[in-house]
Amino acid sequence: MRFILPVIALLTLATGFRAQAQRVALDERVPKIKIHSWLDNAVPRKSRYTYIEFVHSTTVPCIESFMKIRERADRFGPNIGVVFITAEKPENINKLLRECSGEYIGTALDPNGDIFAAFGVTYVPFGVVVDSRGKALWFGNPVTIEDDFFDKLTSGKNGTH
């Protein structure tokens, strides 16, 4: 009996923190992003939709995710742009992430973790698809995005909900 109360207290605290950490909701505006610097000064052009992905360039799931984006770079442009966000120092960033940069793909530097905190991001990779009004259309682990997701998004058959 004396172990039950501490376990209940821990579960309550864990659930409370988890609820507070969530700052992205479907069809709601995402937190405002203030980007002060871009990796290699490569600022991507604006697009109709923006795919934001929080990454750490040396973790395997993140490498797999941004390599997938790089392989499909031709799908990104005026309709969909990509912004990777990392809290890493520029000199520590994996060259594979640098190679992902393009006209509509860029990496924002968040050295103090302000953007991570604003979105409540506690794991990477974490992605969010945002429309031109700043509303979240999808969010979660990028591994769960189907290969044709971005094609469906721009065709109007997105099923993002």
N, C-alpha and C positions, 0 to 999 in steps of 0.2 A: 504494500500500500504506500509506503514512503517513497517508492520509485515512481509511482503513477503520477503524482502531482508534478514533479519536475519534468517528466516526459510530456505531459499535457501543456505545461508552461512553455517548453521548448517548441512544441508543434504550433502553439498559438503565436509565438514570436516569429517563427519561420514563415508562417502563413501571412502574418502582418507585414513583414519586410518584403515578401514576394509581391503582395498587392501594391505596396508603396513604390516598388521599383518599376512597375509597369507604367511607362509614360507614352506608349503608342497604342492607339485604338483605331480600328477600322472606321473609315469615313469621318475621322476627326483630324483636325489639323495637328501636324507634328510640331515639336518644338522648333523655334526659329534657330537656324544655323548661322553662326558668325564664323566664317573662315578667314583667318588672318594670313595664312600662308599655304602655298601649294608646293608639293614635291617638285623640285626642278623648275619651279615657276610655270608649270604646265596647267593653265586654267582651262577646264573644258568649256565648250560652248553650251549655251542653254538649250534645253530640249523640252518637249511637251510633257514627258514623264521623266522622273529621275529615280534611278535605282541607287540607294545609299547602302553601302556595306561597310560595317565596322570590322576591321581586320587587325591582325598582328602578322606581319609579313613572314615570320619564320615558323609559324605553326602549320602543320600538315593540312588540316581542314581549310584553313585560309588560303594556302598555296593552291590547293585543288580548286577552290572556288574562284580565285582570280585568274587561274589558268583557263578555266572554263569560259570566263568572260573574255579573255584575250582571244581564245579560239573562235569566239562568236562576235568579234569586234565589228564585223560588217553589219550586224543587226542594230548597232547603236548609232545614233545620229540625231537628226532634228526631232524624231519621235521619242527616242529614249536615250538618256545620258546616264553615265555611271560616275558616282563619286565614292571612292574608297576613303575611309577615315581611319587614321592610325594615330596612336599616342606615342609612337616611336620617334626617336631622333633620326633625322634624315640620313646620317652616316651609318646607322644600323639597319636601314631598310634593305630587305632582300632585293637583289637586282631583278628578280622575276616580277615583282610588283612594279618596279620602274618601267619595265618593258611593256606593261599594260597601258601606259599612257597613250592617249591619242586625241584626236580632235574633240571627241565627245566623252572621253574617259580621263579622269584625273584623280589624284590622291591629295586629300586635304590633311594637313598636319594639325594635330590636336595635342600639343605637348603637355598641357595641364589636365587633359581629360575632361574639359568642359563640355564638349559635345557628347562624349560618352555619358557623362552625368545627366545632361539635359534629356537624353533619350532613355536613361535608366538602363543602359547596356551593361550587362555583367558577364557576358560570354561572347566569344568571337568564333567563327564569323556570325554576324547578325545582320540581316538585311531588311530594308524597308523600301517599298515602292510608293512613290509620292506623285500625285498629279500636279498640274500647273498651279492649282490653288493651295497646295501644301497639305492636301488630305492624304492620309495613308490608305492605300488600296490593298496592300499585303505587307505582312511582316513575319519574320521568323528566321529559322535556320536556312541559309541559302541551299543547303544540300537537298532540301525538299522541293525546290523549284523544278518543275518539269522542263525538259529541253525546249519545248515550244511555248513556254510561258510568255516570253516577250513578244513573240509573233502574235499570239492571241490578244495580248494587251493592245497592240496597235491596230488590230483588225476590228476591235470592238467586241470580240467574243472572249473577253478576258476571264470570266469566271474567277475573278480575284477574291471574291468573298467566300 
